[in-house]
């Protein structure tokens, strides 16, 4: 597993969280990313994604092999 968190400590409260799980024997990979930022006082943007890559059909992760996703969320606060 390799991961990082970046928090810019800026007015927009920008954060990034990213990681990857590597299986060096089977060459399987799971990527994960989360990003969040305020665009103004009442609007924020969030992006979240997870990708399963090269998952073997006999592996325990095979049940998740088709569960890759990217979600983009725009939130308005009033």
mmCIF file of the N, C-alpha and C atoms, coordinates in Angstrom:
data_MODEL
# 
_entry.id   MODEL 
# 
loop_
_atom_site.group_PDB 
_atom_site.id 
_atom_site.type_symbol 
_atom_site.label_atom_id 
_atom_site.label_alt_id 
_atom_site.label_comp_id 
_atom_site.label_asym_id 
_atom_site.label_entity_id 
_atom_site.label_seq_id 
_atom_site.pdbx_PDB_ins_code 
_atom_site.Cartn_x 
_atom_site.Cartn_y 
_atom_site.Cartn_z 
_atom_site.occupancy 
_atom_site.B_iso_or_equiv 
_atom_site.pdbx_formal_charge 
_atom_site.auth_seq_id 
_atom_site.auth_comp_id 
_atom_site.auth_asym_id 
_atom_site.auth_atom_id 
_atom_site.pdbx_PDB_model_num 
ATOM 1   N N  . UNK A 1 1  ? 0.851   -1.178  0.000   1.00 0.00 ? 1  UNK A N  1 
ATOM 2   C CA . UNK A 1 1  ? 0.000   0.000   0.000   1.00 0.00 ? 1  UNK A CA 1 
ATOM 3   C C  . UNK A 1 1  ? 0.889   1.231   0.000   1.00 0.00 ? 1  UNK A C  1 
ATOM 4   N N  . UNK A 1 2  ? 0.503   2.195   -0.794  1.00 0.00 ? 2  UNK A N  1 
ATOM 5   C CA . UNK A 1 2  ? 1.183   3.486   -0.829  1.00 0.00 ? 2  UNK A CA 1 
ATOM 6   C C  . UNK A 1 2  ? 0.108   4.549   -0.863  1.00 0.00 ? 2  UNK A C  1 
ATOM 7   N N  . UNK A 1 3  ? 0.192   5.533   0.013   1.00 0.00 ? 3  UNK A N  1 
ATOM 8   C CA . UNK A 1 3  ? -0.832  6.561   0.062   1.00 0.00 ? 3  UNK A CA 1 
ATOM 9   C C  . UNK A 1 3  ? -0.264  7.891   0.494   1.00 0.00 ? 3  UNK A C  1 
ATOM 10  N N  . UNK A 1 4  ? -1.043  8.936   0.224   1.00 0.00 ? 4  UNK A N  1 
ATOM 11  C CA . UNK A 1 4  ? -0.636  10.272  0.605   1.00 0.00 ? 4  UNK A CA 1 
ATOM 12  C C  . UNK A 1 4  ? -1.862  11.121  0.904   1.00 0.00 ? 4  UNK A C  1 
ATOM 13  N N  . UNK A 1 5  ? -1.676  12.085  1.763   1.00 0.00 ? 5  UNK A N  1 
ATOM 14  C CA . UNK A 1 5  ? -2.709  13.084  2.049   1.00 0.00 ? 5  UNK A CA 1 
ATOM 15  C C  . UNK A 1 5  ? -2.059  14.450  1.892   1.00 0.00 ? 5  UNK A C  1 
ATOM 16  N N  . UNK A 1 6  ? -2.722  15.303  1.137   1.00 0.00 ? 6  UNK A N  1 
ATOM 17  C CA . UNK A 1 6  ? -2.244  16.661  0.924   1.00 0.00 ? 6  UNK A CA 1 
ATOM 18  C C  . UNK A 1 6  ? -3.331  17.615  1.399   1.00 0.00 ? 6  UNK A C  1 
ATOM 19  N N  . UNK A 1 7  ? -3.007  18.442  2.368   1.00 0.00 ? 7  UNK A N  1 
ATOM 20  C CA . UNK A 1 7  ? -3.919  19.469  2.866   1.00 0.00 ? 7  UNK A CA 1 
ATOM 21  C C  . UNK A 1 7  ? -3.217  20.807  2.688   1.00 0.00 ? 7  UNK A C  1 
ATOM 22  N N  . UNK A 1 8  ? -3.785  21.655  1.836   1.00 0.00 ? 8  UNK A N  1 
ATOM 23  C CA . UNK A 1 8  ? -3.111  22.900  1.498   1.00 0.00 ? 8  UNK A CA 1 
ATOM 24  C C  . UNK A 1 8  ? -3.271  23.988  2.550   1.00 0.00 ? 8  UNK A C  1 
ATOM 25  N N  . UNK A 1 9  ? -4.208  23.818  3.501   1.00 0.00 ? 9  UNK A N  1 
ATOM 26  C CA . UNK A 1 9  ? -4.425  24.803  4.543   1.00 0.00 ? 9  UNK A CA 1 
ATOM 27  C C  . UNK A 1 9  ? -4.693  26.187  3.950   1.00 0.00 ? 9  UNK A C  1 
ATOM 28  N N  . UNK A 1 10 ? -5.468  26.203  2.861   1.00 0.00 ? 10 UNK A N  1 
ATOM 29  C CA . UNK A 1 10 ? -5.818  27.455  2.207   1.00 0.00 ? 10 UNK A CA 1 
ATOM 30  C C  . UNK A 1 10 ? -7.251  27.852  2.558   1.00 0.00 ? 10 UNK A C  1 
ATOM 31  N N  . UNK A 1 11 ? -7.677  29.002  2.094   1.00 0.00 ? 11 UNK A N  1 
ATOM 32  C CA . UNK A 1 11 ? -9.012  29.517  2.376   1.00 0.00 ? 11 UNK A CA 1 
ATOM 33  C C  . UNK A 1 11 ? -10.089 28.579  1.825   1.00 0.00 ? 11 UNK A C  1 
ATOM 34  N N  . UNK A 1 12 ? -9.807  27.912  0.718   1.00 0.00 ? 12 UNK A N  1 
ATOM 35  C CA . UNK A 1 12 ? -10.767 27.016  0.083   1.00 0.00 ? 12 UNK A CA 1 
ATOM 36  C C  . UNK A 1 12 ? -10.809 25.632  0.724   1.00 0.00 ? 12 UNK A C  1 
ATOM 37  N N  . UNK A 1 13 ? -9.965  25.381  1.716   1.00 0.00 ? 13 UNK A N  1 
ATOM 38  C CA . UNK A 1 13 ? -9.913  24.105  2.442   1.00 0.00 ? 13 UNK A CA 1 
ATOM 39  C C  . UNK A 1 13 ? -9.680  22.923  1.485   1.00 0.00 ? 13 UNK A C  1 
ATOM 40  N N  . UNK A 1 14 ? -8.694  23.040  0.624   1.00 0.00 ? 14 UNK A N  1 
ATOM 41  C CA . UNK A 1 14 ? -8.387  22.030  -0.378  1.00 0.00 ? 14 UNK A CA 1 
ATOM 42  C C  . UNK A 1 14 ? -7.690  20.829  0.246   1.00 0.00 ? 14 UNK A C  1 
ATOM 43  N N  . UNK A 1 15 ? -8.226  19.617  -0.031  1.00 0.00 ? 15 UNK A N  1 
ATOM 44  C CA . UNK A 1 15 ? -7.603  18.387  0.452   1.00 0.00 ? 15 UNK A CA 1 
ATOM 45  C C  . UNK A 1 15 ? -7.593  17.340  -0.655  1.00 0.00 ? 15 UNK A C  1 
ATOM 46  N N  . UNK A 1 16 ? -6.562  16.514  -0.645  1.00 0.00 ? 16 UNK A N  1 
ATOM 47  C CA . UNK A 1 16 ? -6.428  15.413  -1.587  1.00 0.00 ? 16 UNK A CA 1 
ATOM 48  C C  . UNK A 1 16 ? -5.933  14.201  -0.812  1.00 0.00 ? 16 UNK A C  1 
ATOM 49  N N  . UNK A 1 17 ? -6.610  13.089  -1.008  1.00 0.00 ? 17 UNK A N  1 
ATOM 50  C CA . UNK A 1 17 ? -6.216  11.821  -0.406  1.00 0.00 ? 17 UNK A CA 1 
ATOM 51  C C  . UNK A 1 17 ? -6.139  10.806  -1.540  1.00 0.00 ? 17 UNK A C  1 
ATOM 52  N N  . UNK A 1 18 ? -4.997  10.162  -1.717  1.00 0.00 ? 18 UNK A N  1 
ATOM 53  C CA . UNK A 1 18 ? -4.817  9.214   -2.811  1.00 0.00 ? 18 UNK A CA 1 
ATOM 54  C C  . UNK A 1 18 ? -4.016  8.014   -2.323  1.00 0.00 ? 18 UNK A C  1 
ATOM 55  N N  . UNK A 1 19 ? -4.320  6.862   -2.885  1.00 0.00 ? 19 UNK A N  1 
ATOM 56  C CA . UNK A 1 19 ? -3.595  5.659   -2.506  1.00 0.00 ? 19 UNK A CA 1 
ATOM 57  C C  . UNK A 1 19 ? -3.713  4.574   -3.550  1.00 0.00 ? 19 UNK A C  1 
ATOM 58  N N  . UNK A 1 20 ? -2.820  3.615   -3.449  1.00 0.00 ? 20 UNK A N  1 
ATOM 59  C CA . UNK A 1 20 ? -2.837  2.463   -4.349  1.00 0.00 ? 20 UNK A CA 1 
ATOM 60  C C  . UNK A 1 20 ? -2.423  1.231   -3.541  1.00 0.00 ? 20 UNK A C  1 
ATOM 61  N N  . UNK A 1 21 ? -3.107  0.136   -3.795  1.00 0.00 ? 21 UNK A N  1 
ATOM 62  C CA . UNK A 1 21 ? -2.744  -1.158  -3.233  1.00 0.00 ? 21 UNK A CA 1 
ATOM 63  C C  . UNK A 1 21 ? -2.203  -1.991  -4.379  1.00 0.00 ? 21 UNK A C  1 
ATOM 64  N N  . UNK A 1 22 ? -1.003  -2.495  -4.241  1.00 0.00 ? 22 UNK A N  1 
ATOM 65  C CA . UNK A 1 22 ? -0.352  -3.271  -5.290  1.00 0.00 ? 22 UNK A CA 1 
ATOM 66  C C  . UNK A 1 22 ? -0.153  -4.705  -4.843  1.00 0.00 ? 22 UNK A C  1 
ATOM 67  N N  . UNK A 1 23 ? -0.526  -5.646  -5.696  1.00 0.00 ? 23 UNK A N  1 
ATOM 68  C CA . UNK A 1 23 ? -0.182  -7.057  -5.501  1.00 0.00 ? 23 UNK A CA 1 
ATOM 69  C C  . UNK A 1 23 ? 0.902   -7.360  -6.519  1.00 0.00 ? 23 UNK A C  1 
ATOM 70  N N  . UNK A 1 24 ? 2.129   -7.425  -6.077  1.00 0.00 ? 24 UNK A N  1 
ATOM 71  C CA . UNK A 1 24 ? 3.259   -7.581  -6.984  1.00 0.00 ? 24 UNK A CA 1 
ATOM 72  C C  . UNK A 1 24 ? 3.313   -8.959  -7.629  1.00 0.00 ? 24 UNK A C  1 
ATOM 73  N N  . UNK A 1 25 ? 2.756   -9.978  -6.971  1.00 0.00 ? 25 UNK A N  1 
ATOM 74  C CA . UNK A 1 25 ? 2.760   -11.318 -7.543  1.00 0.00 ? 25 UNK A CA 1 
ATOM 75  C C  . UNK A 1 25 ? 1.750   -11.461 -8.681  1.00 0.00 ? 25 UNK A C  1 
ATOM 76  N N  . UNK A 1 26 ? 0.528   -10.966 -8.466  1.00 0.00 ? 26 UNK A N  1 
ATOM 77  C CA . UNK A 1 26 ? -0.542  -11.102 -9.451  1.00 0.00 ? 26 UNK A CA 1 
ATOM 78  C C  . UNK A 1 26 ? -0.684  -9.874  -10.350 1.00 0.00 ? 26 UNK A C  1 
ATOM 79  N N  . UNK A 1 27 ? 0.070   -8.819  -10.075 1.00 0.00 ? 27 UNK A N  1 
ATOM 80  C CA . UNK A 1 27 ? 0.014   -7.553  -10.810 1.00 0.00 ? 27 UNK A CA 1 
ATOM 81  C C  . UNK A 1 27 ? -1.375  -6.913  -10.748 1.00 0.00 ? 27 UNK A C  1 
ATOM 82  N N  . UNK A 1 28 ? -2.063  -7.098  -9.630  1.00 0.00 ? 28 UNK A N  1 
ATOM 83  C CA . UNK A 1 28 ? -3.369  -6.474  -9.415  1.00 0.00 ? 28 UNK A CA 1 
ATOM 84  C C  . UNK A 1 28 ? -3.156  -5.143  -8.712  1.00 0.00 ? 28 UNK A C  1 
ATOM 85  N N  . UNK A 1 29 ? -4.041  -4.189  -9.012  1.00 0.00 ? 29 UNK A N  1 
ATOM 86  C CA . UNK A 1 29 ? -3.922  -2.852  -8.431  1.00 0.00 ? 29 UNK A CA 1 
ATOM 87  C C  . UNK A 1 29 ? -5.309  -2.313  -8.075  1.00 0.00 ? 29 UNK A C  1 
ATOM 88  N N  . UNK A 1 30 ? -5.363  -1.595  -6.972  1.00 0.00 ? 30 UNK A N  1 
ATOM 89  C CA . UNK A 1 30 ? -6.571  -0.885  -6.571  1.00 0.00 ? 30 UNK A CA 1 
ATOM 90  C C  . UNK A 1 30 ? -6.160  0.562   -6.299  1.00 0.00 ? 30 UNK A C  1 
ATOM 91  N N  . UNK A 1 31 ? -6.741  1.493   -7.063  1.00 0.00 ? 31 UNK A N  1 
ATOM 92  C CA . UNK A 1 31 ? -6.444  2.917   -6.923  1.00 0.00 ? 31 UNK A CA 1 
ATOM 93  C C  . UNK A 1 31 ? -7.614  3.610   -6.231  1.00 0.00 ? 31 UNK A C  1 
ATOM 94  N N  . UNK A 1 32 ? -7.302  4.569   -5.379  1.00 0.00 ? 32 UNK A N  1 
ATOM 95  C CA . UNK A 1 32 ? -8.337  5.323   -4.677  1.00 0.00 ? 32 UNK A CA 1 
ATOM 96  C C  . UNK A 1 32 ? -7.923  6.794   -4.607  1.00 0.00 ? 32 UNK A C  1 
ATOM 97  N N  . UNK A 1 33 ? -8.895  7.690   -4.834  1.00 0.00 ? 33 UNK A N  1 
ATOM 98  C CA . UNK A 1 33 ? -8.612  9.124   -4.763  1.00 0.00 ? 33 UNK A CA 1 
ATOM 99  C C  . UNK A 1 33 ? -9.842  9.857   -4.223  1.00 0.00 ? 33 UNK A C  1 
ATOM 100 N N  . UNK A 1 34 ? -9.576  10.859  -3.381  1.00 0.00 ? 34 UNK A N  1 
ATOM 101 C CA . UNK A 1 34 ? -10.614 11.749  -2.851  1.00 0.00 ? 34 UNK A CA 1 
ATOM 102 C C  . UNK A 1 34 ? -10.064 13.168  -2.903  1.00 0.00 ? 34 UNK A C  1 
ATOM 103 N N  . UNK A 1 35 ? -10.881 14.072  -3.430  1.00 0.00 ? 35 UNK A N  1 
ATOM 104 C CA . UNK A 1 35 ? -10.498 15.482  -3.552  1.00 0.00 ? 35 UNK A CA 1 
ATOM 105 C C  . UNK A 1 35 ? -11.671 16.335  -3.080  1.00 0.00 ? 35 UNK A C  1 
ATOM 106 N N  . UNK A 1 36 ? -11.377 17.390  -2.331  1.00 0.00 ? 36 UNK A N  1 
ATOM 107 C CA . UNK A 1 36 ? -12.432 18.281  -1.857  1.00 0.00 ? 36 UNK A CA 1 
ATOM 108 C C  . UNK A 1 36 ? -11.918 19.714  -1.837  1.00 0.00 ? 36 UNK A C  1 
ATOM 109 N N  . UNK A 1 37 ? -12.807 20.641  -2.259  1.00 0.00 ? 37 UNK A N  1 
ATOM 110 C CA . UNK A 1 37 ? -12.430 22.057  -2.281  1.00 0.00 ? 37 UNK A CA 1 
ATOM 111 C C  . UNK A 1 37 ? -13.693 22.919  -2.251  1.00 0.00 ? 37 UNK A C  1 
ATOM 112 N N  . UNK A 1 38 ? -13.660 23.958  -1.442  1.00 0.00 ? 38 UNK A N  1 
ATOM 113 C CA . UNK A 1 38 ? -14.744 24.954  -1.462  1.00 0.00 ? 38 UNK A CA 1 
ATOM 114 C C  . UNK A 1 38 ? -14.520 25.889  -2.641  1.00 0.00 ? 38 UNK A C  1 
ATOM 115 N N  . UNK A 1 39 ? -15.571 26.118  -3.415  1.00 0.00 ? 39 UNK A N  1 
ATOM 116 C CA . UNK A 1 39 ? -15.458 27.023  -4.552  1.00 0.00 ? 39 UNK A CA 1 
ATOM 117 C C  . UNK A 1 39 ? -15.783 28.460  -4.161  1.00 0.00 ? 39 UNK A C  1 
ATOM 118 N N  . UNK A 1 40 ? -16.712 28.624  -3.224  1.00 0.00 ? 40 UNK A N  1 
ATOM 119 C CA . UNK A 1 40 ? -17.013 29.927  -2.628  1.00 0.00 ? 40 UNK A CA 1 
ATOM 120 C C  . UNK A 1 40 ? -17.705 29.663  -1.293  1.00 0.00 ? 40 UNK A C  1 
ATOM 121 N N  . UNK A 1 41 ? -18.338 30.678  -0.699  1.00 0.00 ? 41 UNK A N  1 
ATOM 122 C CA . UNK A 1 41 ? -18.943 30.512  0.626   1.00 0.00 ? 41 UNK A CA 1 
ATOM 123 C C  . UNK A 1 41 ? -20.083 29.504  0.652   1.00 0.00 ? 41 UNK A C  1 
ATOM 124 N N  . UNK A 1 42 ? -20.752 29.270  -0.478  1.00 0.00 ? 42 UNK A N  1 
ATOM 125 C CA . UNK A 1 42 ? -21.921 28.390  -0.469  1.00 0.00 ? 42 UNK A CA 1 
ATOM 126 C C  . UNK A 1 42 ? -21.813 27.216  -1.431  1.00 0.00 ? 42 UNK A C  1 
ATOM 127 N N  . UNK A 1 43 ? -20.673 26.997  -2.039  1.00 0.00 ? 43 UNK A N  1 
ATOM 128 C CA . UNK A 1 43 ? -20.523 25.945  -3.041  1.00 0.00 ? 43 UNK A CA 1 
ATOM 129 C C  . UNK A 1 43 ? -19.232 25.166  -2.810  1.00 0.00 ? 43 UNK A C  1 
ATOM 130 N N  . UNK A 1 44 ? -19.330 23.829  -2.826  1.00 0.00 ? 44 UNK A N  1 
ATOM 131 C CA . UNK A 1 44 ? -18.121 23.003  -2.673  1.00 0.00 ? 44 UNK A CA 1 
ATOM 132 C C  . UNK A 1 44 ? -18.138 21.871  -3.696  1.00 0.00 ? 44 UNK A C  1 
ATOM 133 N N  . UNK A 1 45 ? -16.954 21.418  -4.052  1.00 0.00 ? 45 UNK A N  1 
ATOM 134 C CA . UNK A 1 45 ? -16.765 20.361  -5.039  1.00 0.00 ? 45 UNK A CA 1 
ATOM 135 C C  . UNK A 1 45 ? -16.047 19.198  -4.379  1.00 0.00 ? 45 UNK A C  1 
ATOM 136 N N  . UNK A 1 46 ? -16.562 17.978  -4.597  1.00 0.00 ? 46 UNK A N  1 
ATOM 137 C CA . UNK A 1 46 ? -15.922 16.764  -4.094  1.00 0.00 ? 46 UNK A CA 1 
ATOM 138 C C  . UNK A 1 46 ? -15.822 15.764  -5.242  1.00 0.00 ? 46 UNK A C  1 
ATOM 139 N N  . UNK A 1 47 ? -14.681 15.127  -5.363  1.00 0.00 ? 47 UNK A N  1 
ATOM 140 C CA . UNK A 1 47 ? -14.465 14.081  -6.357  1.00 0.00 ? 47 UNK A CA 1 
ATOM 141 C C  . UNK A 1 47 ? -13.911 12.867  -5.631  1.00 0.00 ? 47 UNK A C  1 
ATOM 142 N N  . UNK A 1 48 ? -14.528 11.729  -5.861  1.00 0.00 ? 48 UNK A N  1 
ATOM 143 C CA . UNK A 1 48 ? -14.097 10.491  -5.221  1.00 0.00 ? 48 UNK A CA 1 
ATOM 144 C C  . UNK A 1 48 ? -14.099 9.392   -6.271  1.00 0.00 ? 48 UNK A C  1 
ATOM 145 N N  . UNK A 1 49 ? -13.084 8.543   -6.247  1.00 0.00 ? 49 UNK A N  1 
ATOM 146 C CA . UNK A 1 49 ? -13.025 7.457   -7.207  1.00 0.00 ? 49 UNK A CA 1 
ATOM 147 C C  . UNK A 1 49 ? -12.230 6.278   -6.699  1.00 0.00 ? 49 UNK A C  1 
ATOM 148 N N  . UNK A 1 50 ? -12.575 5.126   -7.244  1.00 0.00 ? 50 UNK A N  1 
ATOM 149 C CA . UNK A 1 50 ? -11.852 3.904   -6.921  1.00 0.00 ? 50 UNK A CA 1 
ATOM 150 C C  . UNK A 1 50 ? -11.838 3.034   -8.173  1.00 0.00 ? 50 UNK A C  1 
ATOM 151 N N  . UNK A 1 51 ? -10.670 2.525   -8.526  1.00 0.00 ? 51 UNK A N  1 
ATOM 152 C CA . UNK A 1 51 ? -10.503 1.718   -9.729  1.00 0.00 ? 51 UNK A CA 1 
ATOM 153 C C  . UNK A 1 51 ? -9.815  0.410   -9.358  1.00 0.00 ? 51 UNK A C  1 
ATOM 154 N N  . UNK A 1 52 ? -10.435 -0.692  -9.759  1.00 0.00 ? 52 UNK A N  1 
ATOM 155 C CA . UNK A 1 52 ? -9.854  -2.026  -9.600  1.00 0.00 ? 52 UNK A CA 1 
ATOM 156 C C  . UNK A 1 52 ? -9.271  -2.417  -10.949 1.00 0.00 ? 52 UNK A C  1 
ATOM 157 N N  . UNK A 1 53 ? -7.976  -2.722  -10.992 1.00 0.00 ? 53 UNK A N  1 
ATOM 158 C CA . UNK A 1 53 ? -7.301  -2.977  -12.264 1.00 0.00 ? 53 UNK A CA 1 
ATOM 159 C C  . UNK A 1 53 ? -6.634  -4.346  -12.257 1.00 0.00 ? 53 UNK A C  1 
ATOM 160 N N  . UNK A 1 54 ? -6.864  -5.104  -13.324 1.00 0.00 ? 54 UNK A N  1 
ATOM 161 C CA . UNK A 1 54 ? -6.196  -6.382  -13.562 1.00 0.00 ? 54 UNK A CA 1 
ATOM 162 C C  . UNK A 1 54 ? -6.484  -7.402  -12.448 1.00 0.00 ? 54 UNK A C  1 
ATOM 163 N N  . UNK A 1 55 ? -7.732  -7.470  -11.995 1.00 0.00 ? 55 UNK A N  1 
ATOM 164 C CA . UNK A 1 55 ? -8.105  -8.395  -10.923 1.00 0.00 ? 55 UNK A CA 1 
ATOM 165 C C  . UNK A 1 55 ? -8.333  -9.785  -11.518 1.00 0.00 ? 55 UNK A C  1 
ATOM 166 N N  . UNK A 1 56 ? -7.636  -10.776 -10.985 1.00 0.00 ? 56 UNK A N  1 
ATOM 167 C CA . UNK A 1 56 ? -7.743  -12.150 -11.456 1.00 0.00 ? 56 UNK A CA 1 
ATOM 168 C C  . UNK A 1 56 ? -9.111  -12.726 -11.089 1.00 0.00 ? 56 UNK A C  1 
ATOM 169 N N  . UNK A 1 57 ? -9.682  -13.551 -11.967 1.00 0.00 ? 57 UNK A N  1 
ATOM 170 C CA . UNK A 1 57 ? -11.019 -14.110 -11.724 1.00 0.00 ? 57 UNK A CA 1 
ATOM 171 C C  . UNK A 1 57 ? -11.052 -15.095 -10.556 1.00 0.00 ? 57 UNK A C  1 
ATOM 172 N N  . UNK A 1 58 ? -9.914  -15.609 -10.132 1.00 0.00 ? 58 UNK A N  1 
ATOM 173 C CA . UNK A 1 58 ? -9.853  -16.532 -8.995  1.00 0.00 ? 58 UNK A CA 1 
ATOM 174 C C  . UNK A 1 58 ? -9.453  -15.843 -7.689  1.00 0.00 ? 58 UNK A C  1 
ATOM 175 N N  . UNK A 1 59 ? -9.262  -14.542 -7.726  1.00 0.00 ? 59 UNK A N  1 
ATOM 176 C CA . UNK A 1 59 ? -8.832  -13.790 -6.554  1.00 0.00 ? 59 UNK A CA 1 
ATOM 177 C C  . UNK A 1 59 ? -10.025 -13.408 -5.682  1.00 0.00 ? 59 UNK A C  1 
ATOM 178 N N  . UNK A 1 60 ? -9.773  -13.192 -4.385  1.00 0.00 ? 60 UNK A N  1 
ATOM 179 C CA . UNK A 1 60 ? -10.828 -12.763 -3.471  1.00 0.00 ? 60 UNK A CA 1 
ATOM 180 C C  . UNK A 1 60 ? -11.417 -11.410 -3.869  1.00 0.00 ? 60 UNK A C  1 
ATOM 181 N N  . UNK A 1 61 ? -10.634 -10.550 -4.509  1.00 0.00 ? 61 UNK A N  1 
ATOM 182 C CA . UNK A 1 61 ? -11.110 -9.240  -4.941  1.00 0.00 ? 61 UNK A CA 1 
ATOM 183 C C  . UNK A 1 61 ? -11.995 -9.302  -6.188  1.00 0.00 ? 61 UNK A C  1 
ATOM 184 N N  . UNK A 1 62 ? -12.146 -10.476 -6.785  1.00 0.00 ? 62 UNK A N  1 
ATOM 185 C CA . UNK A 1 62 ? -12.914 -10.577 -8.025  1.00 0.00 ? 62 UNK A CA 1 
ATOM 186 C C  . UNK A 1 62 ? -14.352 -10.082 -7.859  1.00 0.00 ? 62 UNK A C  1 
ATOM 187 N N  . UNK A 1 63 ? -14.922 -10.224 -6.677  1.00 0.00 ? 63 UNK A N  1 
ATOM 188 C CA . UNK A 1 63 ? -16.267 -9.724  -6.433  1.00 0.00 ? 63 UNK A CA 1 
ATOM 189 C C  . UNK A 1 63 ? -16.373 -8.207  -6.563  1.00 0.00 ? 63 UNK A C  1 
ATOM 190 N N  . UNK A 1 64 ? -15.239 -7.498  -6.457  1.00 0.00 ? 64 UNK A N  1 
ATOM 191 C CA . UNK A 1 64 ? -15.210 -6.042  -6.571  1.00 0.00 ? 64 UNK A CA 1 
ATOM 192 C C  . UNK A 1 64 ? -14.705 -5.573  -7.936  1.00 0.00 ? 64 UNK A C  1 
ATOM 193 N N  . UNK A 1 65 ? -14.300 -6.472  -8.803  1.00 0.00 ? 65 UNK A N  1 
ATOM 194 C CA . UNK A 1 65 ? -13.635 -6.109  -10.051 1.00 0.00 ? 65 UNK A CA 1 
ATOM 195 C C  . UNK A 1 65 ? -14.475 -5.171  -10.919 1.00 0.00 ? 65 UNK A C  1 
ATOM 196 N N  . UNK A 1 66 ? -15.782 -5.267  -10.834 1.00 0.00 ? 66 UNK A N  1 
ATOM 197 C CA . UNK A 1 66 ? -16.664 -4.410  -11.646 1.00 0.00 ? 66 UNK A CA 1 
ATOM 198 C C  . UNK A 1 66 ? -17.241 -3.255  -10.839 1.00 0.00 ? 66 UNK A C  1 
ATOM 199 N N  . UNK A 1 67 ? -16.667 -2.965  -9.697  1.00 0.00 ? 67 UNK A N  1 
ATOM 200 C CA . UNK A 1 67 ? -17.182 -1.908  -8.825  1.00 0.00 ? 67 UNK A CA 1 
ATOM 201 C C  . UNK A 1 67 ? -16.386 -0.612  -8.903  1.00 0.00 ? 67 UNK A C  1 
ATOM 202 N N  . UNK A 1 68 ? -15.582 -0.429  -9.936  1.00 0.00 ? 68 UNK A N  1 
ATOM 203 C CA . UNK A 1 68 ? -14.844 0.824   -10.104 1.00 0.00 ? 68 UNK A CA 1 
ATOM 204 C C  . UNK A 1 68 ? -15.843 1.969   -10.306 1.00 0.00 ? 68 UNK A C  1 
ATOM 205 N N  . UNK A 1 69 ? -15.512 3.154   -9.772  1.00 0.00 ? 69 UNK A N  1 
ATOM 206 C CA . UNK A 1 69 ? -16.422 4.282   -9.914  1.00 0.00 ? 69 UNK A CA 1 
ATOM 207 C C  . UNK A 1 69 ? -15.670 5.606   -9.791  1.00 0.00 ? 69 UNK A C  1 
ATOM 208 N N  . UNK A 1 70 ? -16.296 6.635   -10.325 1.00 0.00 ? 70 UNK A N  1 
ATOM 209 C CA . UNK A 1 70 ? -15.878 8.018   -10.111 1.00 0.00 ? 70 UNK A CA 1 
ATOM 210 C C  . UNK A 1 70 ? -17.145 8.791   -9.791  1.00 0.00 ? 70 UNK A C  1 
ATOM 211 N N  . UNK A 1 71 ? -17.119 9.518   -8.689  1.00 0.00 ? 71 UNK A N  1 
ATOM 212 C CA . UNK A 1 71 ? -18.279 10.288  -8.244  1.00 0.00 ? 71 UNK A CA 1 
ATOM 213 C C  . UNK A 1 71 ? -17.873 11.747  -8.122  1.00 0.00 ? 71 UNK A C  1 
ATOM 214 N N  . UNK A 1 72 ? -18.658 12.617  -8.727  1.00 0.00 ? 72 UNK A N  1 
ATOM 215 C CA . UNK A 1 72 ? -18.422 14.056  -8.647  1.00 0.00 ? 72 UNK A CA 1 
ATOM 216 C C  . UNK A 1 72 ? -19.637 14.669  -7.956  1.00 0.00 ? 72 UNK A C  1 
ATOM 217 N N  . UNK A 1 73 ? -19.383 15.413  -6.889  1.00 0.00 ? 73 UNK A N  1 
ATOM 218 C CA . UNK A 1 73 ? -20.455 15.969  -6.076  1.00 0.00 ? 73 UNK A CA 1 
ATOM 219 C C  . UNK A 1 73 ? -20.260 17.477  -5.982  1.00 0.00 ? 73 UNK A C  1 
ATOM 220 N N  . UNK A 1 74 ? -21.267 18.216  -6.364  1.00 0.00 ? 74 UNK A N  1 
ATOM 221 C CA . UNK A 1 74 ? -21.277 19.662  -6.224  1.00 0.00 ? 74 UNK A CA 1 
ATOM 222 C C  . UNK A 1 74 ? -22.355 20.006  -5.202  1.00 0.00 ? 74 UNK A C  1 
ATOM 223 N N  . UNK A 1 75 ? -21.963 20.596  -4.083  1.00 0.00 ? 75 UNK A N  1 
ATOM 224 C CA . UNK A 1 75 ? -22.904 20.874  -2.996  1.00 0.00 ? 75 UNK A CA 1 
ATOM 225 C C  . UNK A 1 75 ? -23.088 22.378  -2.843  1.00 0.00 ? 75 UNK A C  1 
ATOM 226 N N  . UNK A 1 76 ? -24.340 22.766  -2.694  1.00 0.00 ? 76 UNK A N  1 
ATOM 227 C CA . UNK A 1 76 ? -24.693 24.161  -2.498  1.00 0.00 ? 76 UNK A CA 1 
ATOM 228 C C  . UNK A 1 76 ? -25.299 24.328  -1.112  1.00 0.00 ? 76 UNK A C  1 
ATOM 229 N N  . UNK A 1 77 ? -24.765 25.229  -0.330  1.00 0.00 ? 77 UNK A N  1 
ATOM 230 C CA . UNK A 1 77 ? -25.230 25.485  1.032   1.00 0.00 ? 77 UNK A CA 1 
ATOM 231 C C  . UNK A 1 77 ? -25.923 26.841  1.070   1.00 0.00 ? 77 UNK A C  1 
ATOM 232 N N  . UNK A 1 78 ? -27.063 26.895  1.709   1.00 0.00 ? 78 UNK A N  1 
ATOM 233 C CA . UNK A 1 78 ? -27.803 28.169  1.783   1.00 0.00 ? 78 UNK A CA 1 
ATOM 234 C C  . UNK A 1 78 ? -28.170 28.493  3.222   1.00 0.00 ? 78 UNK A C  1 
# 
